[in-house]
Amino acid sequence: MRLHSGLPQTFWADAVHTAVYLINRGPSVPLEFRLPEEVWRGKEVQLSHLKVFGCVSYIHIDSDARNKLEAKSKKCFFIGYGDEEFGFRFWDDQNRKIIRSRNVIFNEKVMYKDRSSEETEMVDSDTSPQRSEFIRLEGLPDVTEPNNNQESLQEDSSTFMPTTTQEDAEPIEPAVRRWW
């Protein structure tokens, strides 16, 4: 599990603990293919909470611990299940600490080993040129020749703001085309 996720060797104990947790929730031959936890507790076991070890997770940050302009979630990596209480354990790679939480969104398709390629994709998409719309301004009065229909223009041409109507405007194709 640790090798598949790409987590460092220091997480071997978490991988073993998670493997034991999963084995105890799997069918057992001596128990006639019943689940050990089901036999011990005497009630049906829910398996919908099981997640992929080492996957990317987004932990919700409580509103008391952040202000309005900060992110509402923190990117971490799933490393196991809680001991006595229900919850999950996560590795915060940025702050280098283990966090325990219940309010989480899992992305089980992206693993710890994929973190550098995911960040590169995000950077590439942020810096790529965006498609924009331009219009061609035609039929504008010449700045040097005053027009009889308009008031006299100021001598300083830096304050001149050309205006056009939608009928005068023609769309211009952008120099870079991207289709997504």
Secondary structure, DSSP 4 states (H G I P E B T S, - for coil): -HHHHT--GGGHHHHHHHHHHHHTTS-BTTTTTB-HHHHHHSSPPP-TT---TTEEEEEEPPGGGS-TTS-SEEEEEEEEE-SSSS-EEEEETTTTEEEEES-EEEEEEEEGGGHHHHHHHHHHHHHSPPP--EEE--SPPPSSS--TTSPPPPS-GGG------TTT-EEE--SS----
